Amino acid sequence: MTRQFASERTALITGASRGLGRAIAIALAGRGWNLIITARSADRLQSVRDELASLTHVASIAGDVTDESHRRALAVLASGHGGLDAVINNAGALGPSPQPGLLDYPLDVLTSVLDTNVVAPLGVIQAVRSELKPHARVINVTSDAAINAYGGWGGYGSSKAALEQLSSILAAENSELRVYWVDPGDMRTDMHQAAYPGEDISDRPLPEERVPGIIALLESNLPSGRYLASEVVVPTEEVPALEVA
């Protein structure tokens, strides 16, 4: 199996059963990437796998990325694919809905949000580190709440701020990787609806509209850093050239 996938591109996507993760998986499948997808909902994940199976090779395994044993299982799948060209840490937790102010924020819930949004993405990268091909891409999905002080967003925002600093240090320590922390902006997703219970969010763009910028990061050689998905521009003199080991 290793020989079968050795010269092909493979991406691991967390939170792939819906929203942005599903949209990225669909786009990459259409571009010939092999996929390893995971999410907590086994039924939804199976639906995505079935949807994409006619386009590319898709391996799926349901589980929680905060679970170390699940992360090890993802590493085993990556090894069977001959390694990874990309890790997309999209899985995340919003926290309570509606969002409470920090003085009323349950600390056990805050711990859980930080575990999902900060510790787990690093845990995934650590678990698959030996499977990362040279020049592999790492995308950590962040938010403008990481850099703007929105009232009521203290738990989620602080977790994403921590993820951004973690990503920045990871990039500084690993020059052989491309590490991107990507803000997709507001989107019409279940999580965004949960953040605004009872409100009409039909004016927000669908996740599919943010995917082209993420694809550009995965398939070009832009430097590590923070990017807005809607504003990613590949230099005209650069021919997209993801190096394949």
Number of C-alpha atoms within 10 A of each C-alpha: 9 12 10 10 16 17 13 17 24 27 26 27 24 27 24 30 26 20 19 24 24 24 20 23 29 22 17 22 21 14 13 14 20 24 27 24 26 27 25 17 16 14 12 16 23 19 12 20 26 13 12 19 13 11 16 17 17 21 18 21 19 21 20 19 27 19 13 14 13 18 21 17 15 26 24 15 19 25 17 16 26 22 29 33 28 24 24 27 25 22 25 23 15 20 23 17 13 13 20 16 13 14 8 8 16 14 12 9 13 20 13 16 22 22 19 22 28 24 18 21 28 18 19 24 18 14 20 22 13 13 21 22 21 15 19 24 26 27 24 25 26 29 21 17 20 21 13 13 12 11 12 16 22 22 26 22 22 21 27 27 20 17 24 24 14 18 25 17 12 18 20 14 10 10 12 13 21 22 28 27 27 24 22 22 16 16 21 18 18 11 16 15 16 16 18 14 13 8 9 10 15 11 9 13 14 16 20 17 14 23 21 17 19 23 16 16 26 25 17 17 19 18 13 21 16 18 19 18 22 16 12 17 14 16 11 7 6 10 11 16 10 16 14 14 16
